[in-house]
Amino acid sequence: MEKAFGTALIPTPSSRKVAARAALVDLKESSRALLTECFRQYGIETVVTSAGSADRLRQEKFEACVINLGPGAEAVMEAARNSPSNSRLVLYGLGGSAHEAMRYSKYGINAMFHEPLERPAALKLVRATHMLVLHEFRRYTRIPIMTEVTVVSPDNHRLSASSLEISSGGMSLKSAEDMPAGTNLEISFSLLTLPRVSVRAVVTWRKSKSFGVRFDPADERRQKIKEWIDGYLEN
């Protein structure tokens, strides 16, 4: 889990048949044009819509959604996550920091495009997540998702972190606080349909402002996380 979003994959030829659609919600023209180009390289069609079209996310099937994190964003995310056909779509936020995105953590934003939007960074993020959009789950064992995580150290020091990726065996987290490898922790978080769960974990690696943990295989509470991930990938 040391790499934030997995291994780069070879772009799909532009002639490939469209296999998925991504809604671009309330984006300015320059952002729409850039993201349309990035998604098209991987056979993903983009559909432009507005922040006032939450009903469309309830009724129409999309595999992904990029939404400007401004006024109206919460209503659209709620509509998508409560829709039977879109509840597991890949949700991208645009604008602001990861910390600001935590305002919407209950909607499970999968990844963030940061402004100003630049082509190399945008293409890198699409390349890293497009297999999830295309439902090629056999090649995607880690799920990028942003949610608030409470971390408790052995001395009962409590800190807040945000998740980057999660698998049935562990997760990567973003935090400014130092967390040396080998540290035993208790972490707790919730994920969309998964109620808040706590699990023992150990820090396995540390980088600048991020670290990875492995869930304790002897902790039976880990099973709830595994069941949620299996269900997420099957739907």
C-alpha positions in Angstrom: 0.0 0.0 0.0 3.0 2.2 -0.1 2.1 3.7 -3.4 -0.8 6.0 -3.2 -2.8 4.9 -6.2 -1.1 1.8 -7.7 0.9 1.1 -10.8 0.7 3.1 -14.0 -1.0 1.3 -16.8 -0.7 1.7 -20.6 -3.3 4.1 -22.1 -6.1 2.5 -24.0 -6.3 3.5 -27.7 -8.8 6.3 -28.3 -10.6 4.0 -30.8 -11.7 1.7 -27.9 -15.4 1.4 -27.5 -16.8 3.5 -24.6 -17.3 1.2 -21.6 -18.2 3.7 -18.9 -19.5 7.2 -18.4 -18.4 9.9 -16.0 -20.6 12.8 -15.1 -18.8 16.2 -14.9 -20.8 18.2 -12.5 -20.6 22.0 -12.2 -17.2 22.3 -13.8 -15.8 25.3 -15.7 -15.2 24.9 -19.4 -11.4 24.5 -19.2 -11.7 21.8 -16.5 -14.4 20.0 -18.5 -12.2 20.0 -21.7 -9.1 18.7 -19.8 -10.9 15.9 -18.0 -12.8 14.9 -21.1 -9.5 14.4 -22.8 -8.0 12.4 -19.9 -11.0 10.1 -19.5 -11.3 9.5 -23.2 -7.9 8.0 -23.3 -9.2 5.1 -21.2 -12.5 4.6 -23.0 -14.6 6.6 -20.5 -17.2 9.0 -21.9 -17.9 12.3 -20.1 -21.3 13.8 -19.7 -21.6 17.5 -18.7 -24.2 18.3 -16.1 -24.9 21.0 -13.5 -25.0 21.0 -9.7 -28.8 21.5 -9.9 -29.3 18.1 -11.6 -29.3 15.8 -8.6 -32.3 14.0 -10.1 -30.1 12.9 -13.0 -27.7 11.2 -10.6 -30.6 9.4 -9.0 -32.1 8.1 -12.2 -29.3 7.7 -14.8 -26.5 5.2 -14.6 -22.9 6.5 -14.3 -19.7 4.8 -13.4 -17.9 7.9 -12.2 -18.7 11.5 -11.2 -16.4 14.5 -10.9 -18.0 17.2 -8.8 -16.8 20.7 -8.0 -16.8 21.0 -4.2 -18.9 24.1 -4.0 -22.5 25.0 -3.4 -24.8 22.2 -4.4 -22.1 19.5 -4.2 -23.6 17.8 -1.2 -27.0 17.4 -2.7 -25.5 15.8 -5.8 -23.3 13.4 -3.8 -26.2 12.4 -1.6 -28.4 11.7 -4.7 -25.7 9.6 -6.2 -24.9 7.5 -3.1 -28.6 7.0 -2.4 -29.3 5.8 -6.0 -29.4 2.0 -6.4 -27.5 2.3 -9.7 -24.9 4.9 -8.6 -24.3 4.1 -5.0 -20.9 2.6 -5.8 -19.7 4.9 -8.5 -16.2 6.4 -8.3 -16.6 9.8 -6.9 -14.0 12.5 -7.6 -13.9 15.8 -5.9 -12.4 18.9 -7.6 -11.0 21.9 -5.7 -9.8 22.5 -2.2 -7.6 20.4 0.0 -8.0 16.9 1.3 -8.8 18.4 4.7 -11.6 20.5 3.2 -12.9 17.3 1.4 -13.4 15.8 4.9 -16.6 17.9 5.1 -18.0 15.3 2.7 -16.4 12.2 4.1 -19.7 10.5 4.7 -20.2 10.3 0.9 -16.9 8.5 0.4 -15.0 10.7 -2.1 -12.6 8.3 -3.8 -10.0 10.8 -5.0 -9.3 14.5 -5.5 -8.4 16.6 -8.5 -6.7 19.7 -7.1 -7.0 23.2 -8.5 -5.5 24.7 -10.5 -6.1 21.6 -12.6 -3.0 20.6 -14.5 -2.9 18.0 -17.3 0.0 15.8 -15.9 -1.6 15.5 -12.5 -5.1 14.9 -13.8 -4.0 12.3 -16.3 -2.0 10.5 -13.5 -5.0 10.3 -11.3 -7.3 9.1 -14.1 -4.7 6.5 -15.1 -4.4 5.3 -11.5 -8.2 4.9 -10.9 -9.7 4.1 -14.3 -9.7 0.3 -13.7 -12.0 0.9 -10.8 -14.3 3.0 -13.1 -14.3 0.2 -15.7 -15.1 -2.4 -13.0 -11.9 -4.3 -13.7 -11.7 -5.3 -10.1 -9.5 -8.3 -10.5 -6.7 -5.9 -11.2 -7.6 -3.5 -8.4 -7.2 -4.9 -4.9 -7.1 -1.5 -3.1 -9.9 1.0 -3.1 -9.0 4.7 -3.1 -11.4 6.4 -0.7 -11.2 9.5 1.6 -12.8 9.3 5.0 -11.9 10.6 8.5 -10.0 8.2 10.6 -9.4 8.4 14.4 -6.1 7.0 15.4 -5.3 6.2 19.1 -1.6 5.4 20.0 -0.5 3.2 22.9 -0.2 6.2 25.3 -3.9 7.1 24.4 -2.8 10.0 22.3 -5.7 10.6 19.8 -5.2 12.2 16.4 -7.3 12.6 13.2 -6.1 11.4 9.8 -7.7 10.9 6.4 -7.6 7.7 4.5 -6.0 7.4 1.0 -6.6 3.7 0.2 -8.0 0.7 1.9 -7.8 -3.1 1.4 -8.9 -6.0 3.5 -5.4 -6.1 5.0 -4.7 -2.5 5.8 -4.9 1.1 4.7 -2.8 4.1 3.9 -3.4 7.4 5.8 -2.6 11.0 5.5 -1.4 12.8 8.6 1.0 15.5 9.5 1.9 13.8 12.8 4.9 11.5 13.0 4.0 7.8 13.3 7.1 5.6 13.4 7.0 2.1 11.8 6.2 -0.6 14.3 3.8 1.5 16.3 0.7 -0.3 17.5 -2.5 1.6 17.1 -6.3 1.4 17.4 -8.0 3.0 14.5 -11.7 3.7 13.8 -13.6 4.9 10.8 -16.8 4.5 8.8 -17.2 3.8 5.0 -20.5 4.6 3.3 -22.7 1.6 4.2 -20.1 0.4 6.8 -21.0 1.7 10.3 -18.1 2.9 12.4 -15.7 0.1 13.0 -12.6 -0.1 15.3 -9.6 -2.4 14.6 -6.1 -2.9 16.0 -3.3 -2.1 13.5 0.5 -1.6 13.3 2.4 1.0 11.3 4.3 -0.7 8.5 5.7 2.3 6.6 6.0 6.1 7.0 6.6 8.9 4.5 6.3 12.6 4.6 2.7 13.3 5.8 1.5 9.8 5.2 1.8 6.3 6.7 0.5 2.8 6.1 -1.0 0.3 8.6 -1.6 -3.4 8.5 -4.7 -4.6 10.3 -4.1 -7.1 13.1 -5.1 -10.5 11.6 -6.1 -11.8 15.0 -8.7 -9.0 15.4 -12.1 -10.4 14.5 -13.4 -6.9 13.8 -11.3 -6.9 10.6 -13.8 -9.3 9.1 -16.4 -6.5 8.8 -14.0 -4.5 6.7 -13.3 -7.5 4.5 -17.0 -8.1 4.0 -17.6 -4.5 3.1 -14.7 -4.5 0.5 -15.9 -7.7 -1.1 -19.4 -6.3 -1.4 -18.1 -3.0 -2.8 -16.2 -4.9 -5.5 -19.0 -7.2 -6.4 -21.6 -4.5 -6.9 
